[in-house]
């Protein structure tokens, strides 16, 4: 259980893993959008 006798110090948590995960999510999202647009352009050009 959590120790309720200790005060939480704002800004002391190590968030490097959170930042790396978020950066990976953003990178993946950009790739998905780019690939989706490329597929739509391809379909438009081939009149599919």
PyMOL Python script that loads the backbone (N, CA, C, O; Angstrom):
from pymol import cmd

cmd.read_pdbstr("""\
ATOM      1  N   UNK A   1       0.835  -1.188   0.000  1.00  0.00           N
ATOM      2  CA  UNK A   1       0.000   0.000   0.000  1.00  0.00           C
ATOM      3  C   UNK A   1       0.879   1.251   0.000  1.00  0.00           C
ATOM      4  O   UNK A   1       2.058   1.210   0.353  1.00  0.00           O
ATOM      5  N   UNK A   2       0.284   2.328  -0.396  1.00  0.00           N
ATOM      6  CA  UNK A   2       1.012   3.592  -0.440  1.00  0.00           C
ATOM      7  C   UNK A   2       1.272   4.109   0.963  1.00  0.00           C
ATOM      8  O   UNK A   2       0.448   3.961   1.865  1.00  0.00           O
ATOM      9  N   UNK A   3       2.426   4.711   1.124  1.00  0.00           N
ATOM     10  CA  UNK A   3       2.773   5.322   2.405  1.00  0.00           C
ATOM     11  C   UNK A   3       2.199   6.737   2.419  1.00  0.00           C
ATOM     12  O   UNK A   3       2.693   7.612   1.708  1.00  0.00           O
ATOM     13  N   UNK A   4       1.175   6.966   3.211  1.00  0.00           N
ATOM     14  CA  UNK A   4       0.484   8.250   3.229  1.00  0.00           C
ATOM     15  C   UNK A   4       1.197   9.292   4.084  1.00  0.00           C
ATOM     16  O   UNK A   4       0.736  10.430   4.172  1.00  0.00           O
ATOM     17  N   UNK A   5       2.310   8.928   4.715  1.00  0.00           N
ATOM     18  CA  UNK A   5       3.041   9.875   5.547  1.00  0.00           C
ATOM     19  C   UNK A   5       3.989  10.750   4.725  1.00  0.00           C
ATOM     20  O   UNK A   5       4.462  11.777   5.212  1.00  0.00           O
ATOM     21  N   UNK A   6       4.268  10.348   3.479  1.00  0.00           N
ATOM     22  CA  UNK A   6       5.198  11.116   2.658  1.00  0.00           C
ATOM     23  C   UNK A   6       4.431  12.100   1.791  1.00  0.00           C
ATOM     24  O   UNK A   6       3.372  11.784   1.249  1.00  0.00           O
ATOM     25  N   UNK A   7       4.981  13.288   1.672  1.00  0.00           N
ATOM     26  CA  UNK A   7       4.383  14.318   0.823  1.00  0.00           C
ATOM     27  C   UNK A   7       4.836  14.095  -0.615  1.00  0.00           C
ATOM     28  O   UNK A   7       5.987  13.732  -0.858  1.00  0.00           O
ATOM     29  N   UNK A   8       3.948  14.309  -1.550  1.00  0.00           N
ATOM     30  CA  UNK A   8       4.312  14.213  -2.969  1.00  0.00           C
ATOM     31  C   UNK A   8       5.015  15.493  -3.387  1.00  0.00           C
ATOM     32  O   UNK A   8       4.517  16.592  -3.143  1.00  0.00           O
ATOM     33  N   UNK A   9       6.168  15.349  -4.014  1.00  0.00           N
ATOM     34  CA  UNK A   9       6.928  16.488  -4.511  1.00  0.00           C
ATOM     35  C   UNK A   9       6.636  16.623  -6.006  1.00  0.00           C
ATOM     36  O   UNK A   9       7.055  15.779  -6.799  1.00  0.00           O
ATOM     37  N   UNK A  10       5.923  17.675  -6.392  1.00  0.00           N
ATOM     38  CA  UNK A  10       5.566  17.885  -7.789  1.00  0.00           C
ATOM     39  C   UNK A  10       6.822  18.069  -8.636  1.00  0.00           C
ATOM     40  O   UNK A  10       7.704  18.858  -8.297  1.00  0.00           O
ATOM     41  N   UNK A  11       6.891  17.316  -9.759  1.00  0.00           N
ATOM     42  CA  UNK A  11       8.012  17.444 -10.678  1.00  0.00           C
ATOM     43  C   UNK A  11       9.202  16.563 -10.360  1.00  0.00           C
ATOM     44  O   UNK A  11      10.259  16.749 -10.962  1.00  0.00           O
ATOM     45  N   UNK A  12       9.085  15.607  -9.442  1.00  0.00           N
ATOM     46  CA  UNK A  12      10.223  14.771  -9.084  1.00  0.00           C
ATOM     47  C   UNK A  12      10.188  13.399  -9.735  1.00  0.00           C
ATOM     48  O   UNK A  12      11.165  12.655  -9.643  1.00  0.00           O
ATOM     49  N   UNK A  13       9.088  13.042 -10.392  1.00  0.00           N
ATOM     50  CA  UNK A  13       8.978  11.721 -11.009  1.00  0.00           C
ATOM     51  C   UNK A  13       9.805  11.667 -12.291  1.00  0.00           C
ATOM     52  O   UNK A  13       9.817  12.622 -13.067  1.00  0.00           O
ATOM     53  N   UNK A  14      10.491  10.553 -12.510  1.00  0.00           N
ATOM     54  CA  UNK A  14      11.276  10.357 -13.733  1.00  0.00           C
ATOM     55  C   UNK A  14      10.310   9.985 -14.861  1.00  0.00           C
ATOM     56  O   UNK A  14       9.648   8.948 -14.805  1.00  0.00           O
ATOM     57  N   UNK A  15      10.237  10.837 -15.882  1.00  0.00           N
ATOM     58  CA  UNK A  15       9.266  10.619 -16.951  1.00  0.00           C
ATOM     59  C   UNK A  15       9.939  10.301 -18.287  1.00  0.00           C
ATOM     60  O   UNK A  15       9.304  10.434 -19.333  1.00  0.00           O
ATOM     61  N   UNK A  16      11.192   9.890 -18.279  1.00  0.00           N
ATOM     62  CA  UNK A  16      11.897   9.596 -19.531  1.00  0.00           C
ATOM     63  C   UNK A  16      11.208   8.492 -20.324  1.00  0.00           C
ATOM     64  O   UNK A  16      11.093   8.593 -21.546  1.00  0.00           O
ATOM     65  N   UNK A  17      10.751   7.450 -19.655  1.00  0.00           N
ATOM     66  CA  UNK A  17      10.061   6.360 -20.356  1.00  0.00           C
ATOM     67  C   UNK A  17       8.744   6.842 -20.948  1.00  0.00           C
ATOM     68  O   UNK A  17       8.372   6.431 -22.047  1.00  0.00           O
ATOM     69  N   UNK A  18       8.038   7.704 -20.235  1.00  0.00           N
ATOM     70  CA  UNK A  18       6.783   8.263 -20.745  1.00  0.00           C
ATOM     71  C   UNK A  18       7.056   9.077 -22.006  1.00  0.00           C
ATOM     72  O   UNK A  18       6.317   8.975 -22.986  1.00  0.00           O
ATOM     73  N   UNK A  19       8.102   9.874 -21.984  1.00  0.00           N
ATOM     74  CA  UNK A  19       8.442  10.717 -23.128  1.00  0.00           C
ATOM     75  C   UNK A  19       8.834   9.870 -24.333  1.00  0.00           C
ATOM     76  O   UNK A  19       8.451  10.182 -25.461  1.00  0.00           O
ATOM     77  N   UNK A  20       9.604   8.789 -24.103  1.00  0.00           N
ATOM     78  CA  UNK A  20       9.997   7.908 -25.199  1.00  0.00           C
ATOM     79  C   UNK A  20       8.784   7.201 -25.788  1.00  0.00           C
ATOM     80  O   UNK A  20       8.684   7.055 -27.006  1.00  0.00           O
ATOM     81  N   UNK A  21       7.865   6.764 -24.938  1.00  0.00           N
ATOM     82  CA  UNK A  21       6.660   6.098 -25.413  1.00  0.00           C
ATOM     83  C   UNK A  21       5.795   7.055 -26.222  1.00  0.00           C
ATOM     84  O   UNK A  21       5.285   6.681 -27.278  1.00  0.00           O
ATOM     85  N   UNK A  22       5.623   8.284 -25.743  1.00  0.00           N
ATOM     86  CA  UNK A  22       4.824   9.267 -26.463  1.00  0.00           C
ATOM     87  C   UNK A  22       5.465   9.618 -27.798  1.00  0.00           C
ATOM     88  O   UNK A  22       4.761   9.766 -28.797  1.00  0.00           O
ATOM     89  N   UNK A  23       6.786   9.752 -27.833  1.00  0.00           N
ATOM     90  CA  UNK A  23       7.486  10.043 -29.085  1.00  0.00           C
ATOM     91  C   UNK A  23       7.291   8.902 -30.082  1.00  0.00           C
ATOM     92  O   UNK A  23       7.115   9.149 -31.275  1.00  0.00           O
ATOM     93  N   UNK A  24       7.320   7.674 -29.612  1.00  0.00           N
ATOM     94  CA  UNK A  24       7.069   6.521 -30.478  1.00  0.00           C
ATOM     95  C   UNK A  24       5.647   6.515 -31.007  1.00  0.00           C
ATOM     96  O   UNK A  24       5.412   6.188 -32.170  1.00  0.00           O
ATOM     97  N   UNK A  25       4.699   6.875 -30.156  1.00  0.00           N
ATOM     98  CA  UNK A  25       3.295   6.950 -30.570  1.00  0.00           C
ATOM     99  C   UNK A  25       3.106   8.013 -31.653  1.00  0.00           C
ATOM    100  O   UNK A  25       2.412   7.776 -32.642  1.00  0.00           O
ATOM    101  N   UNK A  26       3.714   9.167 -31.470  1.00  0.00           N
ATOM    102  CA  UNK A  26       3.600  10.245 -32.456  1.00  0.00           C
ATOM    103  C   UNK A  26       4.236   9.810 -33.771  1.00  0.00           C
ATOM    104  O   UNK A  26       3.669  10.046 -34.838  1.00  0.00           O
ATOM    105  N   UNK A  27       5.407   9.179 -33.710  1.00  0.00           N
ATOM    106  CA  UNK A  27       6.090   8.711 -34.914  1.00  0.00           C
ATOM    107  C   UNK A  27       5.230   7.686 -35.655  1.00  0.00           C
ATOM    108  O   UNK A  27       5.103   7.757 -36.877  1.00  0.00           O
ATOM    109  N   UNK A  28       4.648   6.750 -34.939  1.00  0.00           N
ATOM    110  CA  UNK A  28       3.779   5.742 -35.549  1.00  0.00           C
ATOM    111  C   UNK A  28       2.546   6.397 -36.164  1.00  0.00           C
ATOM    112  O   UNK A  28       2.136   6.025 -37.264  1.00  0.00           O
ATOM    113  N   UNK A  29       1.956   7.354 -35.480  1.00  0.00           N
ATOM    114  CA  UNK A  29       0.775   8.052 -35.996  1.00  0.00           C
ATOM    115  C   UNK A  29       1.097   8.783 -37.297  1.00  0.00           C
ATOM    116  O   UNK A  29       0.293   8.767 -38.230  1.00  0.00           O
ATOM    117  N   UNK A  30       2.245   9.411 -37.368  1.00  0.00           N
ATOM    118  CA  UNK A  30       2.644  10.112 -38.590  1.00  0.00           C
ATOM    119  C   UNK A  30       2.797   9.125 -39.737  1.00  0.00           C
ATOM    120  O   UNK A  30       2.345   9.399 -40.849  1.00  0.00           O
ATOM    121  N   UNK A  31       3.426   7.980 -39.488  1.00  0.00           N
ATOM    122  CA  UNK A  31       3.583   6.973 -40.532  1.00  0.00           C
ATOM    123  C   UNK A  31       2.233   6.460 -41.020  1.00  0.00           C
ATOM    124  O   UNK A  31       2.040   6.275 -42.222  1.00  0.00           O
ATOM    125  N   UNK A  32       1.304   6.228 -40.110  1.00  0.00           N
ATOM    126  CA  UNK A  32      -0.023   5.741 -40.493  1.00  0.00           C
ATOM    127  C   UNK A  32      -0.730   6.767 -41.376  1.00  0.00           C
ATOM    128  O   UNK A  32      -1.351   6.400 -42.373  1.00  0.00           O
ATOM    129  N   UNK A  33      -0.641   8.034 -41.022  1.00  0.00           N
ATOM    130  CA  UNK A  33      -1.280   9.089 -41.823  1.00  0.00           C
ATOM    131  C   UNK A  33      -0.632   9.172 -43.203  1.00  0.00           C
ATOM    132  O   UNK A  33      -1.340   9.259 -44.207  1.00  0.00           O
ATOM    133  N   UNK A  34       0.681   9.148 -43.273  1.00  0.00           N
ATOM    134  CA  UNK A  34       1.378   9.241 -44.559  1.00  0.00           C
ATOM    135  C   UNK A  34       1.017   8.053 -45.453  1.00  0.00           C
ATOM    136  O   UNK A  34       0.732   8.235 -46.636  1.00  0.00           O
ATOM    137  N   UNK A  35       1.028   6.851 -44.902  1.00  0.00           N
ATOM    138  CA  UNK A  35       0.697   5.661 -45.686  1.00  0.00           C
ATOM    139  C   UNK A  35      -0.763   5.706 -46.139  1.00  0.00           C
ATOM    140  O   UNK A  35      -1.068   5.321 -47.267  1.00  0.00           O
ATOM    141  N   UNK A  36      -1.655   6.166 -45.285  1.00  0.00           N
ATOM    142  CA  UNK A  36      -3.069   6.281 -45.653  1.00  0.00           C
ATOM    143  C   UNK A  36      -3.266   7.259 -46.803  1.00  0.00           C
ATOM    144  O   UNK A  36      -4.013   6.981 -47.740  1.00  0.00           O
ATOM    145  N   UNK A  37      -2.598   8.397 -46.728  1.00  0.00           N
ATOM    146  CA  UNK A  37      -2.702   9.384 -47.814  1.00  0.00           C
ATOM    147  C   UNK A  37      -2.126   8.816 -49.102  1.00  0.00           C
ATOM    148  O   UNK A  37      -2.693   9.025 -50.175  1.00  0.00           O
ATOM    149  N   UNK A  38      -1.012   8.104 -49.015  1.00  0.00           N
ATOM    150  CA  UNK A  38      -0.409   7.503 -50.207  1.00  0.00           C
ATOM    151  C   UNK A  38      -1.356   6.483 -50.835  1.00  0.00           C
ATOM    152  O   UNK A  38      -1.476   6.426 -52.059  1.00  0.00           O
ATOM    153  N   UNK A  39      -2.019   5.691 -50.028  1.00  0.00           N
ATOM    154  CA  UNK A  39      -2.977   4.715 -50.550  1.00  0.00           C
ATOM    155  C   UNK A  39      -4.146   5.421 -51.221  1.00  0.00           C
ATOM    156  O   UNK A  39      -4.582   5.006 -52.295  1.00  0.00           O
ATOM    157  N   UNK A  40      -4.659   6.480 -50.609  1.00  0.00           N
ATOM    158  CA  UNK A  40      -5.768   7.225 -51.208  1.00  0.00           C
ATOM    159  C   UNK A  40      -5.365   7.863 -52.531  1.00  0.00           C
ATOM    160  O   UNK A  40      -6.150   7.855 -53.479  1.00  0.00           O
ATOM    161  N   UNK A  41      -4.167   8.411 -52.612  1.00  0.00           N
ATOM    162  CA  UNK A  41      -3.689   9.000 -53.865  1.00  0.00           C
ATOM    163  C   UNK A  41      -3.552   7.923 -54.926  1.00  0.00           C
ATOM    164  O   UNK A  41      -3.944   8.130 -56.074  1.00  0.00           O
ATOM    165  N   UNK A  42      -3.007   6.787 -54.558  1.00  0.00           N
ATOM    166  CA  UNK A  42      -2.870   5.668 -55.502  1.00  0.00           C
ATOM    167  C   UNK A  42      -4.237   5.221 -56.019  1.00  0.00           C
ATOM    168  O   UNK A  42      -4.405   5.004 -57.219  1.00  0.00           O
ATOM    169  N   UNK A  43      -5.201   5.083 -55.131  1.00  0.00           N
ATOM    170  CA  UNK A  43      -6.542   4.680 -55.554  1.00  0.00           C
ATOM    171  C   UNK A  43      -7.180   5.726 -56.454  1.00  0.00           C
ATOM    172  O   UNK A  43      -7.873   5.370 -57.408  1.00  0.00           O
ATOM    173  N   UNK A  44      -6.969   6.985 -56.182  1.00  0.00           N
ATOM    174  CA  UNK A  44      -7.525   8.049 -57.019  1.00  0.00           C
ATOM    175  C   UNK A  44      -6.890   8.045 -58.401  1.00  0.00           C
ATOM    176  O   UNK A  44      -7.574   8.266 -59.400  1.00  0.00           O
ATOM    177  N   UNK A  45      -5.583   7.795 -58.466  1.00  0.00           N
ATOM    178  CA  UNK A  45      -4.907   7.795 -59.754  1.00  0.00           C
ATOM    179  C   UNK A  45      -5.266   6.584 -60.613  1.00  0.00           C
ATOM    180  O   UNK A  45      -5.233   6.664 -61.841  1.00  0.00           O
ATOM    181  N   UNK A  46      -5.600   5.485 -59.990  1.00  0.00           N
ATOM    182  CA  UNK A  46      -5.926   4.275 -60.746  1.00  0.00           C
ATOM    183  C   UNK A  46      -7.427   4.108 -60.930  1.00  0.00           C
ATOM    184  O   UNK A  46      -7.871   3.106 -61.492  1.00  0.00           O
ATOM    185  N   UNK A  47      -8.211   5.069 -60.468  1.00  0.00           N
ATOM    186  CA  UNK A  47      -9.678   5.015 -60.581  1.00  0.00           C
ATOM    187  C   UNK A  47     -10.266   3.744 -59.999  1.00  0.00           C
ATOM    188  O   UNK A  47     -11.210   3.185 -60.557  1.00  0.00           O
ATOM    189  N   UNK A  48      -9.724   3.287 -58.896  1.00  0.00           N
ATOM    190  CA  UNK A  48     -10.220   2.063 -58.279  1.00  0.00           C
ATOM    191  C   UNK A  48     -11.491   2.302 -57.512  1.00  0.00           C
ATOM    192  O   UNK A  48     -12.045   1.370 -56.928  1.00  0.00           O
TER     193      UNK A  48
END
""", "prot")
cmd.dss("prot")
cmd.show_as("cartoon", "prot")
cmd.util.cbc("prot")
cmd.orient("prot")
